Amino acid sequence: MDTVKEKAYQEELAKARAELEMLYDIGNAMRTTLNLEEILYVILTAATSHTGLSFNRAMLFLVNEKDNRLEGKMGIGPDSAEDASMIWTYIEKNKIGLEELIGIETQFDHLKKSRLNQTVKSIKIPIKEDSGIIALTALDGMPFTINTPEAKQKMNNEFSKLLDLDEFVTVPLKAKDKVIGVLLADNRFNKKPITNDAVRILTMFANQAGLAIENSRLYEQTVVLSNSDSLTSLWNHGYFQYLLSEEIKRCSLVKSYFTLLMIDIDNFKIFNDTHGHQAGDSILKEISRLFRDVSRKIDIVARYGGEEFGIILPMTKKEEALILSERIRKAVETAANLKNITVSIGVASFPEDWSKEENLIAKADKALYEAKKLGKNRICT
């Protein structure tokens, strides 16, 4: 009897040691980056990796406190049983571990094509009791295992059909005792039962993941604050130069294009001398807000210096940029709280106007000065 007990004890000890080693390795993997998207990828890869938690699929939803809802951020897993078989055979044959699976060079290629990921990213779930299990997980701050007919009745049919859910588990992602998201995992293809042990380990893992996400968010907030103009909250001159050089590198690599706008407030020195610098600061803040509102989400808006602003328009040719520029010019001219304020805009495009980074700004500036010379409140290329 003692031998049997000793053997059981040793088996439990070995199991606990293996679990701790796995969580330690996953924790190390999560510490390799502070980029939020990369952190999410590491978390979901660890949840689905055969050297990690070994679920077939994993999906991550983060809390949007402002809108009181969960928003799908990423989903990892095969899109079909055929995909699953092919992927798992390849991984097993080539002995690919967690470190290789989260390789930065290839990690997002599959995600762009993944139907699961696209579906997850389209989902927004109100955080209220009648929104289903994912919302209840966030509300109650506790895991739910859906593996019985009774439990399945609690599912929100819209999301269960959309995600092709049958049996699954949800666990809250917490940071400082606050729920910041929900992790959902299932074994859609191999139908492996979700055991209490699997839920326990996933919950331990989720605690690590929640802290990693929170650290990433704090880091990104610090980056934003350190690279923002204190008056207008737009990107500052230095970060604008960095983002412009990165856009040039990206477009050179993938043979793409973008357009740069340099914008100057007309007669701003006269306005400051007449109305004072506090009134001038109010104009700078209001015009910055207007630039953000009129620009698209993909556009990069910065305060270049003084009363001059720069806007990078990714994936935008000059013809389209001129339409967007006119929208900006007209919005300033007609803004009720910007009476008698106008702007001049210079336009230059990559790659047609580019030879090196400084020259693109110089070309846009030259066009801007031409707009000033021709009477202001206009656009020149």
N, C-alpha and C positions, 0 to 999 in steps of 0.2 A: 504493500500500500504506500509506504514511504517512497519507494522507487517511482511509482506511478505519479505521486504528487510532485516529486522532484523533477520528473520529466515534463509535467504540465507547467511547472513553474519556470523551467528553463525555456520552454517553448514561448510562454507569455513574455518572458524577458527578452528573448531574441526578436519577437514581434514588435515589442515596444521600442527596442533599440533601432530596428529597421525603419519604423515610422518616424522616429526622431531624426535619424540620419536623412531620410527623404525630405522632411520638413526643413532641415538645416540646409540641404542642397538647394531647395526651392527658394528659401530665404536669401541665400547667396545670389541666386539668379536674379531675384527681384532688386538686389542692391546694385546691379550692374548699370542701371540707368535711372534718371529722374524724369525722363520724358513720359508724359502720361500715356500716350498711345502705346509706347513700347512696354510700359509697365502692365497695361491691360493685356497685351499680347503674351507677355511672360506668364501672367496669372492664368490665363485660359489654356496656354500650352502646358503648363504644369498640371492643370486639372485633367487634361486629356492625354498626356504623355504616358506611355507604358512604364516609364521610369518614375512617373509622378503618381497621380491619383487614378489614372486609367479609365476615366469615364469616356464614353464615345463622343459626346458633345458637351460643350460648356458655353454659356451665354452670360453676359454681364450687363447689368442695368445700374445706372447711377441716379441718385436723387437730385432733382432740380428743385431747390427749396423755393425759389421765386415763384414757380408755376405749380408747386406742390404735386409733382409727378415724377415717375421713374422714366428714364429715357434709355433706350437700348443703345449701347456703345460698341459692342463687338460680340461676335459669335464665332466659335471655332469648332470644326467637326466636318465630317464628310457630308456631301449633299445627297448621297444615295448608298445603298448596300454595295453596289459595284465599286464606287469610289472608296468606301471603307475597306473592302477586301484588298484593293490595289495598294492603298496607302499603308495599311498595316503589314502587308506582305513585304513591301519595299523597306519599311522601317526595321522589321525583324531581320530581313536578309542582310541589310547593311549595318546592323547593330547601332542604329542612330540613337544617341542619348539626348537628354534634355538640353545640354549645352549646344549641341548641333541644331536642334529643332528651333532654338530661338536665335539662330544666326541672323544678325542685323541685315546682311546683304539681300537675303531672299524672303525675309519674314512677311512682308506685306504683299508680295506678288499674288499669292493664293487668295488672300483676303479680298482683293479687288474683284476677283472672279467668283467668289463664294456666294451662292444664293442664300445660305444660312446667314452669313454676315450682313448681307444687304437687307434681309428681312428683319433681323434683330435691330439694325440701325433705324428702321422705319417705325419702330414701336414706341409709343408714348402711353404710359399707364397712369391715370389719376390715382393718387395715394388715398384710397378710401375703401371701406370694407366690402363694397359690392363690385370691386374691380378685379377680383380673383386672387389666386394664391400668391402671385409675385408681389402684389400690393400688400397683402396681409403679412407677408414676411417682413416687409419694411415697417408696417404699422406695429406689429407685435415684437419685432426684434428677435424672432426665434425661427429655427428651421422647420420646414414642412416636408414630409415624405409622402408623395402621392403614388401609392402602390396597391391600393385596395379599391373595390367598386365604390365604397362609401366616400373615400377620399377624393376619387375622381369626380364625384358629383359637385365638389366645391370649385372645380376648375372653371375659369372664364373661357367659354367655348371659342370666342373670337381668337384669343391668343393661342389656345391649345391647338386649334386647327391651323393657324398661321405658322406656328412653329413645329407642327407635326408631333405634338407631345402625347405620350401615353403614360409611362411610369417615369417619374423624375423626382428630384430633390431640389429644394431652394434653401439657401442659407443667407442670413444678413451679413453684409460687410460693415464692420464697425470701426470707428476711430474715436477714442476718448468717450466710450459709452454712447456714441451717437451713430445711428444707422446712416451710412452714406450711400448704400447701394445694395443690390441683391445679386447673388451668383446662382444660376440655375444649371444643373447638370443632369444628364440622362445616359442611358445605355440603349439608344434607339435601335441599333443595328445588331449587336450581339445578344440583346435581351438578358444580359446578366443582372440578377436581382440586386437591388440597392439595399445593402445590409445596414444594420445599426452601426457597425464598425465603420463602414464607408461614410455614413453621415457624420459620425464623430470626428473622423479625420478631416473631412471636408470643412467642418465647422472650425477646427483648429487652424486649418489652412486659411479660411476666410478671415480670421482675426489678423493673420500676418498680412493678407492681401489688403485689408482695409487700411492698415497703417501705411503700407507702401503707397496706396493711392493718395492718402491724405498728405504724405510727405511730398509726393510729386506735385500735388495741387499747390501746396505752400511754396515749393520751389518756383513753380511757374508764376505764382503771384509776385514773388520777389523779383523774378526776371522782368515781369511787366512793369513793376514800380521803378526798378532801377533803370529801365530804358524808356520811360515815359517822360514827356514834358510836364513839368509840375503845374503849369497854368492851364493848359488845354487838355491834358491827359492823352494826347496823341503820342505816337512814337517820336522820340527826340532825334536830333540830327545824326548822332553817332550810330544809333540803331537803324535809322533809315539807310545810311550808307552801307551797313552790313547787309540788310535785307535786299538792297539793290544789287550788291555784288553776288549774293546767293541766287537771286533770280536770273542774273546773267549766266552764272555757272549752270543752273538747271536748264535754262533754255538752250544753251550751247550744247549741252549733253544730249538732250532729247530732240534737238532741232525744232524748238518751239519759238514763241514770240511773245512780246508784251509791249506796252506803251507807258511812257513816263509823262506825267503832267507836272509842270512847275507853275505855281499859282502865286500871284502877288496882289495884296489889297491895294487898290488905287488910292493915291493921295493920303496914305495913312499917317505920314508925318504931319501933314497939315491938320488932320483930324486930332491927333495927339496934342499938337500945339494949341489948338482951339478949345478942345474939351477936356484936356488933361489925361494923364496916363491911366487913371482908374477907369475912365470911360473907354479908353483904348483897350485895356485888358478885357473889359466886358465884350467888346466887339470881337476880340480874338477868340474868346471862349464861345461866343454865340456862332461865329463863323465856323469854328472847329466842329461844333455839334451839327451844324448844317451839312458840312462835308461828310461826316459819318453817316448821317441820315440819307443823303442823296447817293452816296457810293454804294456799290454792291458789297456783299459779305466777303468776297474774295479779294477786294481791293485793299491796298496797304496805304493808309493815310498818315502823314507825318508833318510835324512842324519843322521846317528846314532851318528857320532862323528868323527872328524879328517878325515881320508880317508876311514872310514867304513860306509856302507850303509845298510839299511834294506828294504826289499820289502815284503809286505803281498799279497799273491795270494788267494783271496776269491774263494770258491767253486772249489778248485784245489787239487787233490790228488798228492801224491809224484811222481808218474810215469809221469804225465803231467808236474809237476813242474820241473822235470829234463830236459824235452824238452825245456821248457821256459828258464831255467838256461843256457843251452848250447847255446841258441839263443843269450842271453846277453853276455856270455863269448866270443863267436865268433865275435859278433858285435864290442866289445872292441878291440879284437886282430887284426881285419882287418880294423879298422877305420883309414882313411888316415891321419887325424890330431891328432891321438893318437899313434904315432910311438913308438914302443917298450914298450907300456903300456899294461899290462895284469891285470886280476883280478882273485881272488880265491873266490869260493862260497861255503858256508855251507848251507845245507838244513835240515829243520825239519818240521814235519807235525802235525796238530791237527786233531783228538785226539790221534793218535798212539804214538807220542813222548812227550805227555804233562802230567804233573801232576799238575803244577801251572805255572803262567805266566813267572816267572823268569827262570824256568827250560826249557821252550820252547826256549827262547833266548840262554840259556846256551847250549842246545843241538845243536842249529844251529851254535853257536860259536865254540863248540868242533869240529863239522864237518869242519868248516872253518879252524881251526888250523891244522886239519889233512890234508886238501888240501895244506896248506902251507908246511907242513912237507914232503909231497910226491913230492914236486918240484914246487908248485905254478901253476897258469894258469890252474886250474882244478876245478872240482866240487866234493864234498863229501857229503854223507848223514850220 
